[in-house]
Amino acid sequence: MQNRLVIFLDSVHPILEERLTQSGLVCLKDYDSSLDDLDKKLSNAYGIVIRSRFTINLDFLKRCPNLRFIARSGSGLENIDTIVCEQRGIKIYNSPEGNRNAVAEHALSMLLNLMNNINKADREIRGGVWNRESNRGEELDGKTVGIIGYGNNGSAFAKKLRGFEIKLLAYDKYKTGFGDHFVQECTLEAIQQQADVLSFHIPQNEETQYFFNQDFLEKMQKPFYLLNLSRGKVVQTHAVVKGLETKKIKGAGLDVLEYEQKSFEAFFNQALPDTLTFLLGQQNVCLTPHVGGWTTESYEQLSSVLADKILSDYLD
């Protein structure tokens, strides 16, 4: 491992750099240079550490003839051309295990918030309104919760729900045999027929873009609460608006939006899409800025998981 260069293109918890350095790798941080300015450094890179600053496609990889691994802090790989990486013998590491607990807790907090009108009641009291009846909540016990995607995040959310007297249904196109005394493995149609709560925990790819759309909404047989803590483009905002207008969707908790960009902070400096403007005006919508997996604990854990994976393969 001696003298092998790893370039950190995005900031992550320092424990990753510490552990790689202790194992003989040379770590270099560059969070600001353009892709063209990075050319010389990338030509010598043995590994890179990223979040979402660059799209890792063929053009990027041509600049990295010596690259052997990509470490993606977090879970999503939608910005990485995994096929080209495989063809070039480049290993990809991600760390969904590192923030699954954080995502699960965030999902539960959003759901309970919506069902009990927490945000609405808080705003009203701050505005001098004390209205108990309009903020009467409903209990999660007795409901049917449907989880779409039973990987790290979906299964972690199911674990958090075990303290409630609910019926839990889970659907995963690529995973079977995970049902137990609490989680009922089922078809997508069963969730559409029975769910009072619908929660998405799937990656974004060609199959899942706008997985929740107008057709999906129409197939839901009961009014329901919608949660999305996966990727923004998994849920079509137009369909969410329609669901809220017709009261088919009783409340929506969205940690991600289909409009997200690599640098989202300046998004509100431009004219907003009508659908987003609508969401911003609804009291039964809870929005957070893609922080479901972004806790103090998960920040360190994401890097620890990456270090474990990298060093298990490359430690001499």
N, C-alpha and C positions, 0 to 999 in steps of 0.2 A: 504493500500500500504506500510505501515511501514515495514522496514527491508527486503523488497523483493529485491533480488540481480539481477541486470542487468549487464551482462558482455559485454563490447565493444571489439569485436575481430578484428575490423578494425577501422581506424580513420575516423571520420566524423566531421562535424562542431560542435563546442562545445555547441551550443545552445540546442542540444538534451539532452546532459548530464545535463546542467543547469536546464532545465525545468523538467526533470524526478526527479532530486535531490530535487528541490523545492516542488515536489508533494509527497515526502516521500520515493522514491525508493533509494536504495543504488547502486551506479554505480562504477564499477571496470573496468579499462582498461588493456588489455593484448594483445598487438599486435605481440608478438614475440614467445611465448611459443609454443611448439609442441602440437599436439592433446593429446598425452599421458600425457604430463606435465600439461595439463589443466584439467585432469580428476576430481580432487578434487573440483576445482572451478565450473566446469560444473555440478557436482552433486547437487550443491546448487543453480544453476541458475534458476531464475524465468523468465528471458528474456535474449535474446542475440541480439546484434546489429552487423550486418555484411555487407560487400560488396561482395567480391568474394574470400576471403582467403581460406575458407574451403568449401568442398562439404557437404551439410547437408543431409545425408542419414541415413539409419537405424542404421548403426554402430555408427555414431555420436550421434544420438538421444538416443541410449541406455545409453549413458553417462550422459544424462540430464533427470533424472526421474521426476524432479519438474518443467520442462520447460513449460511455458504457452504461450509464444509468441516469434516470431522471427521478428526482424525489419530489413528489407533489404533496405539499402540506395540506391535508384535507382529504376529501373523498372524490370529488368530481374530476373526471378525465375528459370532459367534453372539449377542452382546448388543446388536447394532445392527439395527434394522429397515431393511434396505437398500432395500426397496420404497418405504417412505414417504420415505426420504431422496432417492431418485431422483425421486419425484413432486414433491418440493419443491426440486429442483435443487441438492441438497447433495452435494458430492463427498466420497467416503470414501477416505482414504489409509491403508494399513497397510504393514507393513515386514517381510514374511516373509523377504526377502533378507538382513535384518540378523542373523538368528540361525540360519540354516539350517546353517552349519558347526558351530555349537555343538550343535545338536540331533543332527547326524550323528555327531559325536564321542561324545556322550553315549550314543546308541544302540549304537554299537560297544563302548563300555566296559561297558555293561550286559550285552550279549551275551557278551562274553569272560569277564566276571565269573561269569555263570551257568554257562557251559560248563566253567569251571575251578574252580568251588566256592570262589571267592576269599573271599566274605563268611563262608561257613561255616568254612573253614579258619582264618581270622583269629580268629573268635570262639572256636574250640576251643583254639587255641594260647594265647590270653589266659586261658583257663580251665584251663590246664595239661594239655591233651590233645594228644598228638603222634600223629596217625593218618594216615599217608600213603595207605593203601589206600582208605579211605572218601572220600578227596578226590581220587581219580584223575579227571582231567578228560578231555575229548574235544576233538578239534581241529576247527576250522571248515573247514579245507581238505577238499574232497571232498563238502561238503554242498550242498544246494539252498536258497537263500534266496529267499523270496517277499516282495516289497514291494507293499503296497496303497496306491496313491496316489503318482503320480510328478511331483509339483510341486516346489517349492523344497526341502522337507525330504527327500522320498523320493529325489529325484535326488542330493542331497548325500550321503545315506547310501550310495547306490550307488557314488558316487565314492570313499568311504572304504573300500569293500569290494574295490576293484580290486587290492589287494595280495595277495588270497587266491585260491587255486585253487578257486573255487566255481562253481556254476551259479546265475546270478542271473535270476530271473523278476520281472517287474513288470506290475502291472495298474492301469489308470486308466480309469474309465468315461468321462471327458471329454477324454482326451488320446490321440492316436495318433501313430505315426511317430517314436517316440523310441528305438526299438531300435537297437542297434549291435553291434559284435563282442563286447561284454561283457554287455550287458543284453538279455535276450530279452523283447520285448513279448508278453504272453500273455493268456489268459482267466482269469477268477477260478477256474474249474474246474481249470485246469492247476496253479495254485498249490495248491489244495486237494488235488490228487492227488499232488504231488511235493515240497512244501516240508518241509524240516527246521527252518526258521526262518521265522516269520511276523511281519512288522513293519508296523504301521499308521502312515500319514502322511497322513490325510485330515481335512478340516474336519468340524465337528459341525453337522449340519442335520437336517431331517426325514428325509432319505433315509439318513443314516448313523448315526442314533441306534441303539445296540445292533446295529451292523452285524455285530460278532462276538457271536453268541449260541449257544444250544444247538444249533440247526440247523447253523450254520457249523461248530461243533466236531465234530459227527457226520460232516460231509462231509470233514474232514481225514483223509487216508488213512494218514498216518504219525505217530508221536509227534514232537512239535515243541516248539521254544522260541517263546514269545510275547513280543513287544515292543509296547508302546503308548506313543508319544511324541506323540500327536495331541491328542485331547480325551478326558476320562474317560468320557463317555457313549457313545463309539464302541464300547467294549468292556463287555459285561455281566459284572459281577463274579461273578454266580451261575454263569455258564458257565465262567469261569476256575476257580472252586472245583471244579466237576464235573470239569473237565479235569485238574486237579491230583490229585484223589482217585482218578481212574481211571488216572493216569499217562499219559494221552494228551498232556497238557502236561508236558514235562520240566522246564520252568522258566519263570517269568514275570518280565519286567522292565517295571515300570509306573512311568512318571514322572507319570502322571495317574490320577485315580480318579473313578469316576462320582459319588462323594459330595461332590466339591469344591463349595465355596460361594465367594461373593465374598471373604469373610473366613474363611479356612480355619484360621487359627492357633488359634482357640478350639474347633475341632471335637472335640478329644480331651477336652474338659471334660464331654462328655455320653456317654450310653451308645452304644456303637459297634454298627453292624449286625453280625450274626453272620458274614456273608461277609467283612467286613473283619477281624474278629477272627481268622478262619481264616487269612487271608493273612498277618497279622502273626506267626503261629506257624509259618510254613513256611520252612525253610532254603533252599529252591530258589525263593524269591521275592525279588526285589530291588526295593525301593520308594524313590523319591526325590520330594521335594515340589514337583513341577512346575518343575524348574530345568533341564530339558534345554537350553533356549535362553537360559539366564541366566548367562552368563559375563561376566568383566570386559570382554572385547573386544566381545561382542555388545551389552552395555548401551549402549556408545557408538555402535556401528554401527546399532542400531535407530533411534536419533534422527537419525543422519546421513542414513540412507535417507529418513526422513520429511521432513527439511529439503530434500533434493534434489527430492523429488516436489512438495512444496508450492511451493517457489520456482520450479520450472520452469513452473508454471501461473500463479502470481500475481505474479511479479516484473515490475514495470513497466519 
